[in-house]
Amino acid sequence: MLVVLDRYSFSFPRLLSIKYTPTDANPRDDGSMLRLVQSMPTLQNLTMEFSPFREANHAKLIETLESHPGLRKLDLICYVTTSSITTIQRIIQASRKLESVRLEFRSCGQVQAMEGSEWRNQCNLASEALYSMKDTRIRELSLQLLSADQQAAILPPLLERCPLLERLDWDCWNDSETLERITSLIRGRSYLPLTHLCLRNESNQLLDERPALDLILSLGHGNNRSTNGNGKIYRDGVGFNNEWKAIGTTIRGLETFAIYSTITFQKQGILALIQNHSETLTALDLSYTRYLGIQVFVSLLSNLSRLQFLSIALSTRLNGEESTAVEGALSTPWTALSIKCLILAIDMGTIWTGSMGDDCIGYVFSQIGRLVELEEWHLIGPKDLLTMRRTYLVHLSELKNLKSLNFSCSEDIDIDLTDAEWMLQNWTRWTHLVMYERTYRKWTSQYRQGGLMEVLKKLVDSRPWMRICGYIPGKPRDWPLRTTLNNCSCYGLN
């Protein structure tokens, strides 16, 4: 039954989830939406964007979060002024009973650096209020604040009050001091169930690697915790129940780790992951960091055997590496053979048959060919490597579970009918092809010249259910390529 509350609001007494994005047409939208949320006691998930320049509704938001009986998950974008640290603190406090909290605070105007005794006093009061609140129920936390000062005042006391936290995603603002405080907090805990960590750096500054490495080490099984001798964690003399992980020297560690920041994450970072998280890590995203050298790349894939998702950038430019060391790396088999999704960007110099660069690419493809559980593969590079003429494709005949291939290259597409037939014969479950912008434009240009028309026609004729998509600006990511091409009879698809 639909109960009309007023001309702006309705009641949906059994609704579980709602998503709201404001418009500028009606200044009452935010308040009406909050009244609607209050009228739905069964609501569990709220996704909401607060309109800019309407801070009067912040108090109503805080009241709603504090009083709603069923809310479990909040995804909130909220516009505040740079100085509104008290408002931010109160919104966080009001969310302490929720299990999943994503808070993204945006500035109403230009972000200004705050300073002076009054600002420091506001930060201190916000920190004290968070330190003094009761422990939260938050298990998943994503937080984006407006400045490093706000982060320093908000995040450490908040994490102190999140004993159940399992997932943490935050913009670290290149703030080494706060990273060090959080690392000390974690090391001081007898137990923290944090297994999913994502570090962002929206400031576009180079992230300091040392504090990030210390944080990784503090969360790993190398960071010993006291036990009672049977591997179970005790705190205050009370053993946790079975839903909490018992840790020893090989159990505690991250399950997923991602860095979305410019950072020189090379030998020391990979070594920290291997030594402290090799028994637990199943998903790793380093695609935003600097390109890894071939030796570090091989070290990662020959030690993190539990990986199922990997996004990474590889450089086969040797940069003075000793050839003997590289040869040793190229004889090392990967142990990460359970990867189901691989996103691999390759930076290479000029390669020719028999060169060290050619050996590196051949080695990488030979090891990818051993990933028999691989279902989705994204390949980004300057050259089209998926051809029989380059000899790399022949290594991939065992990818029987491959369903989706996404690729992008800056040079001309060299795939011909023989290559397409080989793919169809060997990749028996392949049903999805995605080409990114530059690949799409080159490929469609070659279609107009008749270059690759037979390849696409072969794919479509052999597997009519195959979805072929192009990612181009202004279109959805899964924009169907066939929609673009079907109107042209010269492509042979009509």
Secondary structure, 3 states (H helix, E strand, C coil): CCEEEECCEEECCCCCEEEECCCCCCCCHHHHHHHHHHCCCCCCEEEEECCCCCHHHHHHHHHHHHHCCCCCEEEEEEEECCCCHHHHHHHHHHCCCCCEEEEEEEECCCCCCCCCHHHHHHHHHHHHHHHHCCCCCCCEEEEECCCHHHHHHHHHHHHHCCCCCCEEEEECCCCHHHHHHHHHHHHHCCCCCCCEEEEECCCCCCCCHHHHHHHHHHCCCCCCCCECCCCCEEECCEECCCCCCCCCCCCCCCCEEEEECCCCCCHHHHHHHHHHHCCCCCEEECCCCCCECHHHHHHHHCCCCCCCEEEEEEECCCCCCCHHHHHHHCCCCCCCCCCCEEEEEEECCCCCCCCHHHHHHHHHHHHHCCCCCCCEEEEEECCCCCCCCCCCHHHHCCCCCCCEEEEEECCCCCCCHHHHHHHHHHCCCCCEEEECHHHHHHHHHHHHCCCCHHHHHHHHHHCCCCEEEECCCCCCCCCEHHHHHCCCHHHCCC
